[in-house]
């Protein structure tokens, strides 16, 4: 069963995370399907704006922890070959961020419920972010023994204030829709998911009515300013995790997840 759905409304594409029974957790299928969906949309000349949304009550709880141990399987022992494999795995996961951050057309993220870890990476790569009052965000990776490597640390410095980013990224704590609006992470907050998605479609259609050449040119210029070092910075964090990902900490995260408790790092 597909974990991504794509709907076309005139000149607007709506991509939805479609695994609500697992709170749209991001596993291997998500990264593959999202990459394929974005590539197809970008190749479609009729589409002039993109909305990224979700099915169910929650946008995404981030990386599927049931697959986390597989990411680092067999990476002990200092083998160069194993480190190369991990580096390639991380770069494969980063592909969605690389495509979306420099997407040809504007993208609008609509969030309700939880948007954690990889969910924050995904919406940080969008042009515009909207959310409902019940939204809860977290740059969660320090709590699961990972240096965030899918784009949030590279993209958020141009979106939210420096002190806020350090605090949120180092603590991994939750922050709500009100705080997200105060630090300019989201443009607007709406009463519920329906209102958020309705406004997103209005905004996308307004963009789609403008000159395609002018819109794409404006986005390209802005992207060239904000994302100037994105590819290099993503490679740096991939190399960091390749060298320093702690297998013991990862194992503790996976065990804690299966036992429904908080991990205890030693």
N, C-alpha and C positions, 0 to 999 in steps of 0.2 A: 504494500500500500504506500502511495506517495505521501511524503511528509511536507511537500510544498504544493500549493495550488496557484494557478494563474488565471485571472479573469480580465477580460478586456472590456472597457466601457468607452466607446468612441475612441479618443486618442489617449486614453489613460490605461495603464496596466496596473492591476492590483495583485500583488504577490502576498499570499498568506502562509504563515507557518501553520501547518495542519496536522499537528500531533498533540491535540489538547489533552488526551488521556495521560500523557507524560509531561504536561505543562509546557509543551513545545521545546523540550530539552533537545540540545543540538548534538546529534551523533553523526556517524560517517555519512548516513543517507542524506541528512540535512545539507552538509557541506557540498556533497556532489550535486544534489538536485538544485540547490540555490545557485551554485555556479552555472549550471546549465541553463536555468531559467533566466538569469541576468544576461547571459550571453545571447540567448535567443531574442530577448526584449531589445537589447542594444542593436541587434541586426535588423529589427523591424522599423522601417522608416516611418510607418504610420503612427507609432507611439511617441508621444511628446512629453509625457510625465509618468512617473512611477510612484505608486503608494505601496509601502510595506506594512502589512498588518498581521493579524493572527486569528486563528479560530480559538474559541473557548475564552475563559475568564482571564487567562494570563498570557502575556506576550511571549516570554521565554524565561525559564530558570537557568539558561546558559548551558554550558557543556554538560553532556550526559555523563554523569559520574559513573554509571555502570560500564562505560566504555573507557574511563580514564586510565585504568591500569593497562589496557591494551596499547595506549599511546606510548607508554614507557616500558613495555614488556622487553625483558632481556637486555636492558641498557646498562647493566652493571659490568664491571670488569675493565673499563677503560678502552674497549675496543674501538678503534677508529672507524671501522666499518659500521658498528652499531650507532656511533654518533652521527655518521653520515645519514643513516636511515632515519634517526630522530629529526635531524635538521630538515630532511626532505618531507617528513610527515608534517612538521610545523608549517613549512612553506605551503604545503597543499591546503592546510586549514586557513592560511592567510589569504588565499586566492580570492575569497569572497570580498574581503575588505579592500583588496587592491582594485578589484573591478568596480565596486560600488563607490568608493571614495572619488574615483575619477570617471564616473559614469557619464555618458554623453548627454543624458537628459536629467533634469532635476528629480530628486527623490524625496519623498515625504514619509516619515515613520509615524505610525499611530500606535500608542502604547496604552494598555490597560493591565491592571494587576501587576504581577511580578515581571521585572525586566532586569535580570541579574547576569553578571559576568559576560558571557558571549553575547547576550542580548544587548548590553550596553555597547559592546564592540560594533555590533551590527548597526544600531541606530546612530552611533557617533559618525559612521561613514555616510550617513544620509545628509542631504542638503538642509532639511527642515525636520524638526521633531515636535510632535504634538502628543498630549497625553490626557487621560481622564483622571478625576480626583482620587481614584483608588490605586493609582500607580505607585509601585515601590521599586526603587532602583538600587543597584549595588555594583560597584567595581569589586567583585567578589574574590578575585583570584588569590590574594594573599591568604584567604581563609582555606583555600584548597591546595596550598603549597606550590603555587605556580606564579611566576612573574608574568603578568598579563601580556600576551604575545599576539593578540589578534587585532590590535589597532587602537584600543582605547587610550593607552599611554602616549601614542603618537598623535592622535586626532584631538583629544580633549584639551590640550594646552591652548588651542586657538578657539575653544568654545567656552570654557569656564575659567574662573580666576585661579591663579597659581596656588594660593593657600588652600582653597577648597579642593583642588585636585590632589594635592599632597595628602590632605586629611582623609579624603574618601578612598584614595587608592591604597594608602598604607594601613588604614583600619579595616577596610572592606565592609564598613557598616552600611546599613540600609539608609536611604533617604527618600522622602516622600515627594509627591507632586509639587507641593508648595515650595519646598527647598529647591527642587529641580528648576522651578520657574525663577526663584530668587537668584540663582547662580547662572541663569541664562542657558541651562542645558536644554530646556524645552521652550518653544516660542509661546505656547498658550496651553492652558489647562481647561478642560471641559467637564461637564457634570457626569458624563458616563461614556461608555465605549461607543454607543451609537452616535452621540453628538460629535465625538472626536472624529469618527470616520466620515460623517457627513461633511464636516468642515474640510477635512483633508481632500475629499472629492471636489468640493467647490474650489478650493485653492488650486488643485491640479488642473481643473478645467480652465481656470483663469489664466494659468501659465500656458496651457495648450493653445489658447486663443491668440497669444502673442506670436510675433515673428519667430519661426523655428530657428532661423539662422542667428538672430539676435539673442535668443534664449540660450542656445548652445554655446555661442561665443562668450556670453556673459559668464556662464558656468565654467567654461574652460579657463577663462582668465582668473576667476576667483579660485578655482582648484589649483591653478599653477602657483598661486600665492600661498594658500593655506596648506597644500599638500606637497610642497616643494621637495621635502626630504623624506617623504613617507616610505618609499621603497627601501632606502638605505636604513631607515630607522627600524623597519620591520625585520630586516635582515639582522640587525644588531641584536634585537631581543630574541630572535630565533637562535642565534649563535650562543647567547647567554644561557638560554634554557637547554640547549644542546650540551653545554659544558657543565652546568650546575644543577640541573633538575635532580632533586633528592629522591631516590627510589624509596627509601624508608618512609619519608613523609607522604609520598604518593600512596604507598601501601596503607598507611594509617588513614588517609582520607577515604580510600575505597572501603576499608573495614568499618570505619565510623559511619559511612553512608549506608552500608548494608545493615548495620546494627542500630541505625536511627539515633545516633548520638553525635556530639561534637568531637572532632578529632583532637587528640592530645599530642602535640609535637614535642619531641625531646631533643 
